[in-house]
Amino acid sequence: MRHSATRATCVVRVKHSQTRALATVMPELTLDDGTLYFERQGHGPPVLLIQGVGCIGRVWRPQVDELSDAFDCIHYDNRGIGQSTGDVSRLSIEQMADDALCLLDSLGIDRVHVVGHSMGGAIAVQLSLMVPARVRSLTLMCTVHRGKDVLTPTWALLRNGITTNVGTLAMRRRATARMLCSPEFLTEVGTDRAIELLSETFERDVAALPTIASRQIRALCRSDCSARLGELSMPSMVMAARHDPIGRPVLAERLKASLRPREFHLFEDASHALPIERRDRVNRLLRDFLTNSSSS
């Protein structure tokens, strides 16, 4: 059921005109209780990319920059973060999925490929359950089908989770890199370079989460679509990472068993920052899957 608070109209305010010779539109979607900032780049079948906790839509630049030659890539800031506003007093996955649906409605998009990472995966699943006929394909990365599963304590989560919130800024940045990146990636590029890449992609200091993050985490933990995953029949793909302390491999296997995706990929040399760490392989898989799903 649609939330009346998110009835919306689209007001285009172009802030930048060209990126890699492809038009980039950066407008706002006006909601009853705020605005939703989004960007749209490329040509081809539309793809909606939904990100996780504490991240703005531009975290998808490693994917958009590579895929916009063949796809109409759309990403947005969830309400209460980045350039989007709105009531977050009772933030929920359903509310954020409804925002996504309002965006599709305002852009006149009837069918769309949906890609979600972490919390964005939960939003993507909820959107797919709300309007299954409008979701051409579903790609889930480093996510879970029951939000409360991310709270299960593990040594890696406890150790790095605590140290991301205490100590000097340098200590917290290193702890965040260890939380989000695999040992292999940290060895390949070095911890300092990993921190730089994360900061550049997140467009913020990785030492501190935005204030909305705690509300987003609570919203995720209250979500549970596990009983309804069997209803989804669109082509789907799940990507997981061996070292992910949040969307752990065991949780990815449970998601796989419930969703029965067309493709399942477990990256042995990646962690929760999978789209950043292994962007080339992720982008190849996405391109092939989206292309095949567009023609089916």
ROKELO-717568 format. One record per residue (C-alpha): chain; residue number from 1; x, y, z. Coordinates in nm, 2 decimals. Layout:
# ROKELO-717568
<r baro="A" lumdren="NUM" x="X" y="Y" z="Z"/>
...
***
This chain:
# ROKELO-717568
<r baro="A" lumdren="1" x="0.00" y="0.00" z="0.00"/>
<r baro="A" lumdren="2" x="0.13" y="0.34" z="-0.09"/>
<r baro="A" lumdren="3" x="0.21" y="0.59" z="0.18"/>
<r baro="A" lumdren="4" x="0.02" y="0.92" z="0.13"/>
<r baro="A" lumdren="5" x="0.31" y="1.11" z="0.28"/>
<r baro="A" lumdren="6" x="0.52" y="1.03" z="-0.03"/>
<r baro="A" lumdren="7" x="0.29" y="1.15" z="-0.31"/>
<r baro="A" lumdren="8" x="0.53" y="1.31" z="-0.54"/>
<r baro="A" lumdren="9" x="0.60" y="1.53" z="-0.84"/>
<r baro="A" lumdren="10" x="0.92" y="1.56" z="-1.03"/>
<r baro="A" lumdren="11" x="1.10" y="1.90" z="-1.05"/>
<r baro="A" lumdren="12" x="1.40" y="1.89" z="-1.27"/>
<r baro="A" lumdren="13" x="1.69" y="2.11" z="-1.17"/>
<r baro="A" lumdren="14" x="1.99" y="2.04" z="-1.39"/>
<r baro="A" lumdren="15" x="2.31" y="2.10" z="-1.20"/>
<r baro="A" lumdren="16" x="2.56" y="1.94" z="-1.45"/>
<r baro="A" lumdren="17" x="2.52" y="1.86" z="-1.81"/>
<r baro="A" lumdren="18" x="2.79" y="1.62" z="-1.93"/>
<r baro="A" lumdren="19" x="2.98" y="1.32" z="-1.79"/>
<r baro="A" lumdren="20" x="3.19" y="1.11" z="-2.02"/>
<r baro="A" lumdren="21" x="2.99" y="1.26" z="-2.31"/>
<r baro="A" lumdren="22" x="2.67" y="1.11" z="-2.17"/>
<r baro="A" lumdren="23" x="2.40" y="1.35" z="-2.04"/>
<r baro="A" lumdren="24" x="2.36" y="1.35" z="-1.66"/>
<r baro="A" lumdren="25" x="2.04" y="1.49" z="-1.51"/>
<r baro="A" lumdren="26" x="2.05" y="1.58" z="-1.14"/>
<r baro="A" lumdren="27" x="1.69" y="1.67" z="-1.04"/>
<r baro="A" lumdren="28" x="1.48" y="1.66" z="-0.73"/>
<r baro="A" lumdren="29" x="1.16" y="1.47" z="-0.67"/>
<r baro="A" lumdren="30" x="0.93" y="1.68" z="-0.46"/>
<r baro="A" lumdren="31" x="0.75" y="1.47" z="-0.19"/>
<r baro="A" lumdren="32" x="0.47" y="1.59" z="0.04"/>
<r baro="A" lumdren="33" x="0.72" y="1.60" z="0.33"/>
<r baro="A" lumdren="34" x="1.04" y="1.68" z="0.16"/>
<r baro="A" lumdren="35" x="1.25" y="1.62" z="-0.16"/>
<r baro="A" lumdren="36" x="1.43" y="1.32" z="-0.31"/>
<r baro="A" lumdren="37" x="1.76" y="1.41" z="-0.49"/>
<r baro="A" lumdren="38" x="1.85" y="1.18" z="-0.78"/>
<r baro="A" lumdren="39" x="2.08" y="1.15" z="-1.07"/>
<r baro="A" lumdren="40" x="2.02" y="0.99" z="-1.41"/>
<r baro="A" lumdren="41" x="2.29" y="0.90" z="-1.66"/>
<r baro="A" lumdren="42" x="2.31" y="0.70" z="-1.98"/>
<r baro="A" lumdren="43" x="2.09" y="0.54" z="-2.24"/>
<r baro="A" lumdren="44" x="1.92" y="0.21" z="-2.26"/>
<r baro="A" lumdren="45" x="1.70" y="0.00" z="-2.03"/>
<r baro="A" lumdren="46" x="1.65" y="0.18" z="-1.70"/>
<r baro="A" lumdren="47" x="1.84" y="0.05" z="-1.39"/>
<r baro="A" lumdren="48" x="1.76" y="0.17" z="-1.04"/>
<r baro="A" lumdren="49" x="2.05" y="0.14" z="-0.80"/>
<r baro="A" lumdren="50" x="1.98" y="0.16" z="-0.42"/>
<r baro="A" lumdren="51" x="2.26" y="0.19" z="-0.17"/>
<r baro="A" lumdren="52" x="2.31" y="0.09" z="0.19"/>
<r baro="A" lumdren="53" x="2.34" y="0.25" z="0.54"/>
<r baro="A" lumdren="54" x="2.51" y="0.59" z="0.56"/>
<r baro="A" lumdren="55" x="2.57" y="0.62" z="0.18"/>
<r baro="A" lumdren="56" x="2.44" y="0.87" z="-0.08"/>
<r baro="A" lumdren="57" x="2.34" y="0.76" z="-0.42"/>
<r baro="A" lumdren="58" x="2.68" y="0.86" z="-0.58"/>
<r baro="A" lumdren="59" x="2.84" y="0.57" z="-0.41"/>
<r baro="A" lumdren="60" x="2.73" y="0.39" z="-0.72"/>
<r baro="A" lumdren="61" x="2.97" y="0.59" z="-0.95"/>
<r baro="A" lumdren="62" x="3.20" y="0.29" z="-1.00"/>
<r baro="A" lumdren="63" x="2.91" y="0.11" z="-1.16"/>
<r baro="A" lumdren="64" x="2.74" y="0.40" z="-1.33"/>
<r baro="A" lumdren="65" x="3.06" y="0.52" z="-1.50"/>
<r baro="A" lumdren="66" x="3.10" y="0.17" z="-1.66"/>
<r baro="A" lumdren="67" x="2.74" y="0.08" z="-1.73"/>
<r baro="A" lumdren="68" x="2.59" y="0.41" z="-1.86"/>
<r baro="A" lumdren="69" x="2.70" y="0.34" z="-2.21"/>
<r baro="A" lumdren="70" x="2.44" y="0.06" z="-2.23"/>
<r baro="A" lumdren="71" x="2.19" y="0.14" z="-1.95"/>
<r baro="A" lumdren="72" x="1.99" y="0.44" z="-1.82"/>
<r baro="A" lumdren="73" x="2.14" y="0.44" z="-1.47"/>
<r baro="A" lumdren="74" x="1.93" y="0.61" z="-1.19"/>
<r baro="A" lumdren="75" x="2.04" y="0.65" z="-0.83"/>
<r baro="A" lumdren="76" x="1.92" y="0.87" z="-0.55"/>
<r baro="A" lumdren="77" x="1.98" y="0.98" z="-0.19"/>
<r baro="A" lumdren="78" x="1.75" y="0.81" z="0.05"/>
<r baro="A" lumdren="79" x="1.54" y="1.04" z="0.26"/>
<r baro="A" lumdren="80" x="1.73" y="1.21" z="0.54"/>
<r baro="A" lumdren="81" x="2.07" y="1.18" z="0.38"/>
<r baro="A" lumdren="82" x="2.28" y="1.37" z="0.13"/>
<r baro="A" lumdren="83" x="2.06" y="1.62" z="-0.06"/>
<r baro="A" lumdren="84" x="1.73" y="1.44" z="0.02"/>
<r baro="A" lumdren="85" x="1.50" y="1.55" z="0.30"/>
<r baro="A" lumdren="86" x="1.18" y="1.42" z="0.46"/>
<r baro="A" lumdren="87" x="1.03" y="1.29" z="0.78"/>
<r baro="A" lumdren="88" x="1.25" y="1.02" z="0.92"/>
<r baro="A" lumdren="89" x="1.09" y="0.99" z="1.27"/>
<r baro="A" lumdren="90" x="0.95" y="0.65" z="1.18"/>
<r baro="A" lumdren="91" x="1.19" y="0.55" z="0.91"/>
<r baro="A" lumdren="92" x="1.12" y="0.21" z="0.76"/>
<r baro="A" lumdren="93" x="1.23" y="-0.01" z="0.47"/>
<r baro="A" lumdren="94" x="0.87" y="0.02" z="0.34"/>
<r baro="A" lumdren="95" x="0.88" y="0.40" z="0.35"/>
<r baro="A" lumdren="96" x="1.21" y="0.40" z="0.16"/>
<r baro="A" lumdren="97" x="1.08" y="0.15" z="-0.10"/>
<r baro="A" lumdren="98" x="0.77" y="0.37" z="-0.14"/>
<r baro="A" lumdren="99" x="1.01" y="0.67" z="-0.21"/>
<r baro="A" lumdren="100" x="1.17" y="0.46" z="-0.48"/>
<r baro="A" lumdren="101" x="0.83" y="0.38" z="-0.63"/>
<r baro="A" lumdren="102" x="0.74" y="0.74" z="-0.63"/>
<r baro="A" lumdren="103" x="1.06" y="0.81" z="-0.82"/>
<r baro="A" lumdren="104" x="0.98" y="0.55" z="-1.09"/>
<r baro="A" lumdren="105" x="0.62" y="0.69" z="-1.12"/>
<r baro="A" lumdren="106" x="0.74" y="1.05" z="-1.16"/>
<r baro="A" lumdren="107" x="0.99" y="0.95" z="-1.42"/>
<r baro="A" lumdren="108" x="0.73" y="0.75" z="-1.61"/>
<r baro="A" lumdren="109" x="0.93" y="0.42" z="-1.59"/>
<r baro="A" lumdren="110" x="0.70" y="0.12" z="-1.62"/>
<r baro="A" lumdren="111" x="0.97" y="-0.15" z="-1.59"/>
<r baro="A" lumdren="112" x="1.31" y="-0.13" z="-1.43"/>
<r baro="A" lumdren="113" x="1.61" y="-0.34" z="-1.34"/>
<r baro="A" lumdren="114" x="1.67" y="-0.30" z="-0.96"/>
<r baro="A" lumdren="115" x="2.01" y="-0.33" z="-0.79"/>
<r baro="A" lumdren="116" x="2.05" y="-0.31" z="-0.42"/>
<r baro="A" lumdren="117" x="2.35" y="-0.32" z="-0.18"/>
<r baro="A" lumdren="118" x="2.32" y="-0.40" z="0.19"/>
<r baro="A" lumdren="119" x="2.02" y="-0.20" z="0.32"/>
<r baro="A" lumdren="120" x="1.95" y="-0.11" z="-0.04"/>
<r baro="A" lumdren="121" x="1.90" y="-0.48" z="-0.10"/>
<r baro="A" lumdren="122" x="1.62" y="-0.49" z="0.16"/>
<r baro="A" lumdren="123" x="1.47" y="-0.18" z="-0.01"/>
<r baro="A" lumdren="124" x="1.50" y="-0.35" z="-0.35"/>
<r baro="A" lumdren="125" x="1.33" y="-0.66" z="-0.22"/>
<r baro="A" lumdren="126" x="1.04" y="-0.46" z="-0.07"/>
<r baro="A" lumdren="127" x="1.00" y="-0.26" z="-0.39"/>
<r baro="A" lumdren="128" x="0.99" y="-0.59" z="-0.59"/>
<r baro="A" lumdren="129" x="0.72" y="-0.73" z="-0.36"/>
<r baro="A" lumdren="130" x="0.52" y="-0.41" z="-0.39"/>
<r baro="A" lumdren="131" x="0.52" y="-0.40" z="-0.77"/>
<r baro="A" lumdren="132" x="0.66" y="-0.73" z="-0.90"/>
<r baro="A" lumdren="133" x="0.53" y="-0.67" z="-1.26"/>
<r baro="A" lumdren="134" x="0.74" y="-0.35" z="-1.28"/>
<r baro="A" lumdren="135" x="1.07" y="-0.51" z="-1.18"/>
<r baro="A" lumdren="136" x="1.25" y="-0.65" z="-1.48"/>
<r baro="A" lumdren="137" x="1.53" y="-0.81" z="-1.28"/>
<r baro="A" lumdren="138" x="1.66" y="-0.80" z="-0.92"/>
<r baro="A" lumdren="139" x="2.03" y="-0.79" z="-0.82"/>
<r baro="A" lumdren="140" x="2.12" y="-0.81" z="-0.45"/>
<r baro="A" lumdren="141" x="2.47" y="-0.75" z="-0.31"/>
<r baro="A" lumdren="142" x="2.59" y="-0.82" z="0.04"/>
<r baro="A" lumdren="143" x="2.24" y="-0.82" z="0.19"/>
<r baro="A" lumdren="144" x="2.01" y="-1.03" z="0.40"/>
<r baro="A" lumdren="145" x="1.65" y="-1.14" z="0.39"/>
<r baro="A" lumdren="146" x="1.59" y="-1.07" z="0.76"/>
<r baro="A" lumdren="147" x="1.73" y="-0.74" z="0.89"/>
<r baro="A" lumdren="148" x="1.79" y="-0.86" z="1.24"/>
<r baro="A" lumdren="149" x="2.04" y="-1.12" z="1.12"/>
<r baro="A" lumdren="150" x="2.30" y="-0.84" z="1.08"/>
<r baro="A" lumdren="151" x="2.30" y="-0.80" z="1.46"/>
<r baro="A" lumdren="152" x="2.42" y="-1.16" z="1.52"/>
<r baro="A" lumdren="153" x="2.76" y="-1.10" z="1.70"/>
<r baro="A" lumdren="154" x="3.07" y="-1.23" z="1.53"/>
<r baro="A" lumdren="155" x="3.43" y="-1.16" z="1.64"/>
<r baro="A" lumdren="156" x="3.51" y="-0.95" z="1.32"/>
<r baro="A" lumdren="157" x="3.19" y="-0.75" z="1.36"/>
<r baro="A" lumdren="158" x="3.25" y="-0.68" z="1.73"/>
<r baro="A" lumdren="159" x="3.62" y="-0.60" z="1.70"/>
<r baro="A" lumdren="160" x="3.59" y="-0.37" z="1.40"/>
<r baro="A" lumdren="161" x="3.25" y="-0.23" z="1.50"/>
<r baro="A" lumdren="162" x="3.38" y="-0.11" z="1.83"/>
<r baro="A" lumdren="163" x="3.70" y="0.04" z="1.70"/>
<r baro="A" lumdren="164" x="3.51" y="0.23" z="1.43"/>
<r baro="A" lumdren="165" x="3.36" y="0.44" z="1.71"/>
<r baro="A" lumdren="166" x="3.65" y="0.49" z="1.95"/>
<r baro="A" lumdren="167" x="4.00" y="0.63" z="1.93"/>
<r baro="A" lumdren="168" x="4.16" y="0.88" z="1.70"/>
<r baro="A" lumdren="169" x="4.02" y="0.96" z="1.36"/>
<r baro="A" lumdren="170" x="4.31" y="0.77" z="1.20"/>
<r baro="A" lumdren="171" x="4.23" y="0.46" z="1.42"/>
<r baro="A" lumdren="172" x="3.86" y="0.48" z="1.32"/>
<r baro="A" lumdren="173" x="3.94" y="0.51" z="0.95"/>
<r baro="A" lumdren="174" x="4.16" y="0.21" z="0.97"/>
<r baro="A" lumdren="175" x="3.89" y="0.01" z="1.15"/>
<r baro="A" lumdren="176" x="3.64" y="0.11" z="0.89"/>
<r baro="A" lumdren="177" x="3.87" y="-0.01" z="0.62"/>
<r baro="A" lumdren="178" x="3.91" y="-0.35" z="0.80"/>
<r baro="A" lumdren="179" x="3.53" y="-0.37" z="0.84"/>
<r baro="A" lumdren="180" x="3.45" y="-0.30" z="0.48"/>
<r baro="A" lumdren="181" x="3.74" y="-0.44" z="0.29"/>
<r baro="A" lumdren="182" x="3.89" y="-0.79" z="0.26"/>
<r baro="A" lumdren="183" x="4.24" y="-0.87" z="0.38"/>
<r baro="A" lumdren="184" x="4.33" y="-0.94" z="0.01"/>
<r baro="A" lumdren="185" x="4.23" y="-0.60" z="-0.10"/>
<r baro="A" lumdren="186" x="4.41" y="-0.42" z="0.19"/>
<r baro="A" lumdren="187" x="4.72" y="-0.62" z="0.10"/>
<r baro="A" lumdren="188" x="4.69" y="-0.53" z="-0.27"/>
<r baro="A" lumdren="189" x="4.64" y="-0.15" z="-0.24"/>
<r baro="A" lumdren="190" x="4.74" y="-0.08" z="0.12"/>
<r baro="A" lumdren="191" x="4.52" y="0.04" z="0.41"/>
<r baro="A" lumdren="192" x="4.59" y="0.41" z="0.34"/>
<r baro="A" lumdren="193" x="4.49" y="0.38" z="-0.03"/>
<r baro="A" lumdren="194" x="4.18" y="0.17" z="0.07"/>
<r baro="A" lumdren="195" x="4.07" y="0.45" z="0.31"/>
<r baro="A" lumdren="196" x="4.12" y="0.70" z="0.02"/>
<r baro="A" lumdren="197" x="3.91" y="0.50" z="-0.21"/>
<r baro="A" lumdren="198" x="3.63" y="0.45" z="0.04"/>
<r baro="A" lumdren="199" x="3.63" y="0.83" z="0.13"/>
<r baro="A" lumdren="200" x="3.63" y="0.92" z="-0.24"/>
<r baro="A" lumdren="201" x="3.34" y="0.69" z="-0.32"/>
<r baro="A" lumdren="202" x="3.14" y="0.77" z="-0.01"/>
<r baro="A" lumdren="203" x="3.22" y="1.14" z="-0.05"/>
<r baro="A" lumdren="204" x="3.27" y="1.18" z="0.32"/>
<r baro="A" lumdren="205" x="3.52" y="1.09" z="0.60"/>
<r baro="A" lumdren="206" x="3.48" y="0.72" z="0.67"/>
<r baro="A" lumdren="207" x="3.56" y="0.78" z="1.03"/>
<r baro="A" lumdren="208" x="3.21" y="0.90" z="1.11"/>
<r baro="A" lumdren="209" x="2.87" y="0.78" z="0.99"/>
<r baro="A" lumdren="210" x="2.60" y="1.04" z="0.91"/>
<r baro="A" lumdren="211" x="2.35" y="1.09" z="1.20"/>
<r baro="A" lumdren="212" x="2.07" y="0.92" z="0.99"/>
<r baro="A" lumdren="213" x="2.27" y="0.59" z="0.99"/>
<r baro="A" lumdren="214" x="2.13" y="0.48" z="1.33"/>
<r baro="A" lumdren="215" x="1.77" y="0.52" z="1.21"/>
<r baro="A" lumdren="216" x="1.86" y="0.34" z="0.89"/>
<r baro="A" lumdren="217" x="2.01" y="0.05" z="1.09"/>
<r baro="A" lumdren="218" x="1.70" y="0.03" z="1.31"/>
<r baro="A" lumdren="219" x="1.48" y="0.03" z="1.00"/>
<r baro="A" lumdren="220" x="1.68" y="-0.25" z="0.85"/>
<r baro="A" lumdren="221" x="1.67" y="-0.46" z="1.16"/>
<r baro="A" lumdren="222" x="1.29" y="-0.43" z="1.18"/>
<r baro="A" lumdren="223" x="1.25" y="-0.56" z="0.82"/>
<r baro="A" lumdren="224" x="1.18" y="-0.92" z="0.74"/>
<r baro="A" lumdren="225" x="1.08" y="-1.04" z="0.39"/>
<r baro="A" lumdren="226" x="1.19" y="-1.39" z="0.44"/>
<r baro="A" lumdren="227" x="0.84" y="-1.54" z="0.42"/>
<r baro="A" lumdren="228" x="0.76" y="-1.37" z="0.09"/>
<r baro="A" lumdren="229" x="1.08" y="-1.42" z="-0.12"/>
<r baro="A" lumdren="230" x="0.92" y="-1.72" z="-0.29"/>
<r baro="A" lumdren="231" x="0.67" y="-1.48" z="-0.44"/>
<r baro="A" lumdren="232" x="0.93" y="-1.32" z="-0.66"/>
<r baro="A" lumdren="233" x="0.97" y="-1.47" z="-1.01"/>
<r baro="A" lumdren="234" x="1.17" y="-1.21" z="-1.19"/>
<r baro="A" lumdren="235" x="1.53" y="-1.30" z="-1.29"/>
<r baro="A" lumdren="236" x="1.75" y="-1.24" z="-0.99"/>
<r baro="A" lumdren="237" x="2.12" y="-1.25" z="-0.91"/>
<r baro="A" lumdren="238" x="2.28" y="-1.25" z="-0.56"/>
<r baro="A" lumdren="239" x="2.64" y="-1.14" z="-0.50"/>
<r baro="A" lumdren="240" x="2.81" y="-1.22" z="-0.17"/>
<r baro="A" lumdren="241" x="3.16" y="-1.18" z="-0.02"/>
<r baro="A" lumdren="242" x="3.36" y="-1.43" z="0.18"/>
<r baro="A" lumdren="243" x="3.49" y="-1.17" z="0.43"/>
<r baro="A" lumdren="244" x="3.17" y="-0.97" z="0.47"/>
<r baro="A" lumdren="245" x="3.10" y="-0.94" z="0.85"/>
<r baro="A" lumdren="246" x="2.75" y="-0.79" z="0.78"/>
<r baro="A" lumdren="247" x="2.59" y="-0.98" z="0.49"/>
<r baro="A" lumdren="248" x="2.79" y="-1.29" z="0.59"/>
<r baro="A" lumdren="249" x="2.82" y="-1.59" z="0.35"/>
<r baro="A" lumdren="250" x="2.59" y="-1.81" z="0.57"/>
<r baro="A" lumdren="251" x="2.32" y="-1.54" z="0.54"/>
<r baro="A" lumdren="252" x="2.38" y="-1.52" z="0.17"/>
<r baro="A" lumdren="253" x="2.33" y="-1.89" z="0.14"/>
<r baro="A" lumdren="254" x="2.00" y="-1.86" z="0.33"/>
<r baro="A" lumdren="255" x="1.89" y="-1.58" z="0.09"/>
<r baro="A" lumdren="256" x="1.99" y="-1.80" z="-0.20"/>
<r baro="A" lumdren="257" x="1.78" y="-2.09" z="-0.07"/>
<r baro="A" lumdren="258" x="1.47" y="-1.87" z="-0.03"/>
<r baro="A" lumdren="259" x="1.50" y="-1.65" z="-0.34"/>
<r baro="A" lumdren="260" x="1.65" y="-1.92" z="-0.58"/>
<r baro="A" lumdren="261" x="1.83" y="-1.67" z="-0.79"/>
<r baro="A" lumdren="262" x="1.92" y="-1.73" z="-1.15"/>
<r baro="A" lumdren="263" x="2.28" y="-1.65" z="-1.06"/>
<r baro="A" lumdren="264" x="2.48" y="-1.67" z="-0.73"/>
<r baro="A" lumdren="265" x="2.83" y="-1.54" z="-0.70"/>
<r baro="A" lumdren="266" x="3.05" y="-1.57" z="-0.39"/>
<r baro="A" lumdren="267" x="3.36" y="-1.35" z="-0.41"/>
<r baro="A" lumdren="268" x="3.64" y="-1.52" z="-0.21"/>
<r baro="A" lumdren="269" x="3.85" y="-1.20" z="-0.21"/>
<r baro="A" lumdren="270" x="3.60" y="-0.93" z="-0.11"/>
<r baro="A" lumdren="271" x="3.41" y="-0.80" z="0.19"/>
<r baro="A" lumdren="272" x="3.11" y="-0.56" z="0.24"/>
<r baro="A" lumdren="273" x="3.26" y="-0.30" z="0.00"/>
<r baro="A" lumdren="274" x="3.23" y="-0.54" z="-0.28"/>
<r baro="A" lumdren="275" x="3.12" y="-0.29" z="-0.55"/>
<r baro="A" lumdren="276" x="3.43" y="-0.08" z="-0.47"/>
<r baro="A" lumdren="277" x="3.68" y="-0.36" z="-0.41"/>
<r baro="A" lumdren="278" x="3.60" y="-0.57" z="-0.71"/>
<r baro="A" lumdren="279" x="3.43" y="-0.32" z="-0.93"/>
<r baro="A" lumdren="280" x="3.56" y="-0.47" z="-1.26"/>
<r baro="A" lumdren="281" x="3.42" y="-0.82" z="-1.19"/>
<r baro="A" lumdren="282" x="3.10" y="-0.68" z="-1.04"/>
<r baro="A" lumdren="283" x="3.05" y="-0.46" z="-1.34"/>
<r baro="A" lumdren="284" x="3.11" y="-0.74" z="-1.58"/>
<r baro="A" lumdren="285" x="2.86" y="-0.96" z="-1.40"/>
<r baro="A" lumdren="286" x="2.61" y="-0.68" z="-1.39"/>
<r baro="A" lumdren="287" x="2.64" y="-0.59" z="-1.75"/>
<r baro="A" lumdren="288" x="2.59" y="-0.95" z="-1.86"/>
<r baro="A" lumdren="289" x="2.30" y="-1.02" z="-1.63"/>
<r baro="A" lumdren="290" x="2.12" y="-0.69" z="-1.71"/>
<r baro="A" lumdren="291" x="2.17" y="-0.75" z="-2.08"/>
<r baro="A" lumdren="292" x="2.04" y="-1.10" z="-2.07"/>
<r baro="A" lumdren="293" x="1.75" y="-1.00" z="-1.85"/>
<r baro="A" lumdren="294" x="1.66" y="-0.71" z="-2.08"/>
<r baro="A" lumdren="295" x="1.61" y="-0.95" z="-2.37"/>
<r baro="A" lumdren="296" x="1.42" y="-1.22" z="-2.18"/>
***
